[in-house]
Amino acid sequence: MRSYKETIEQRRRKYEEKFSDKSLNKSFIPYYENQERITVDFGYEKKRGTIGITTGWVPCFLLMLRKDSRGSSYTIGENDRVV
């Protein structure tokens, strides 16, 4: 199981004052940690996958469509929700 708290603390140490997690949709934290497959409603379509997180000083959650995915163009915004 992943730890959201540890991930964020590592990024804070690495990027210091540049770091901001304000753009992360907090309702997706449990799904990031347990890596369950979920369905996300983006408003224009629904997709199924697991939740990942981008690297960098302003991270965002991603919907990873397959287990072997290394990236995704499906970014989780504040208006996206779990179905």
C-alpha positions as CSV (number, residue, x, y, z in Angstrom):
1,M,0.0,0.0,0.0
2,R,1.3,3.5,-0.9
3,S,1.4,6.3,1.5
4,Y,0.1,9.7,0.3
5,K,1.6,11.4,3.4
6,E,5.1,10.0,2.7
7,T,4.9,10.9,-1.0
8,I,4.0,14.5,-0.2
9,E,6.6,14.8,2.6
10,Q,9.3,13.6,0.1
11,R,8.3,16.2,-2.4
12,R,8.2,19.0,0.2
13,R,11.8,18.1,1.2
14,K,12.9,18.0,-2.4
15,Y,11.3,21.2,-3.8
16,E,10.9,23.2,-0.5
17,E,9.1,26.5,-1.0
18,K,8.2,25.7,-4.7
19,F,6.1,22.7,-3.7
20,S,2.3,22.9,-3.7
21,D,-0.3,20.1,-3.4
22,K,-3.3,22.5,-3.6
23,S,-4.3,21.2,-7.1
24,L,-4.7,17.6,-5.8
25,N,-8.3,16.4,-5.5
26,K,-8.2,15.1,-1.9
27,S,-11.1,12.7,-2.5
28,F,-8.8,10.5,-4.6
29,I,-6.2,10.0,-1.8
30,P,-7.6,6.6,-0.5
31,Y,-7.6,5.3,-4.1
32,Y,-4.0,6.4,-4.6
33,E,-3.0,4.6,-1.4
34,N,-4.9,1.3,-2.0
35,Q,-4.4,1.1,-5.8
36,E,-7.9,-0.3,-6.4
37,R,-9.3,0.0,-9.9
38,I,-12.0,2.7,-10.0
39,T,-14.2,4.4,-12.5
40,V,-13.8,8.2,-12.8
41,D,-16.4,10.5,-14.2
42,F,-14.5,13.3,-16.0
43,G,-17.8,15.0,-17.0
44,Y,-17.3,14.3,-20.7
45,E,-16.5,10.6,-20.4
46,K,-16.0,7.8,-17.8
47,K,-12.8,5.8,-17.6
48,R,-11.6,3.0,-15.4
49,G,-8.1,2.5,-13.9
50,T,-5.9,3.2,-10.9
51,I,-4.7,6.5,-9.5
52,G,-1.1,7.6,-9.9
53,I,0.6,11.0,-9.3
54,T,2.8,13.2,-11.4
55,T,6.3,14.2,-10.4
56,G,7.4,17.8,-9.8
57,W,6.7,20.6,-7.5
58,V,3.0,20.9,-8.4
59,P,1.8,17.3,-8.7
60,C,-1.6,16.1,-9.9
61,F,-3.4,12.8,-9.8
62,L,-3.6,10.7,-13.0
63,L,-5.9,7.9,-14.0
64,M,-3.6,5.0,-15.1
65,L,-5.6,2.9,-17.5
66,R,-3.5,-0.3,-17.3
67,K,-1.2,-1.9,-14.8
68,D,1.8,-1.4,-17.0
69,S,1.1,2.3,-17.8
70,R,4.0,4.7,-17.2
71,G,2.0,7.8,-17.7
72,S,-1.5,9.1,-18.7
73,S,-3.2,12.1,-20.3
74,Y,-6.2,11.7,-17.9
75,T,-5.4,14.2,-15.2
76,I,-7.7,14.3,-12.2
77,G,-9.1,17.8,-11.5
78,E,-11.2,19.3,-8.8
79,N,-14.5,18.5,-10.6
80,D,-13.8,14.9,-11.4
81,R,-15.4,12.2,-9.2
82,V,-15.4,8.5,-8.5
83,V,-18.5,6.7,-9.8
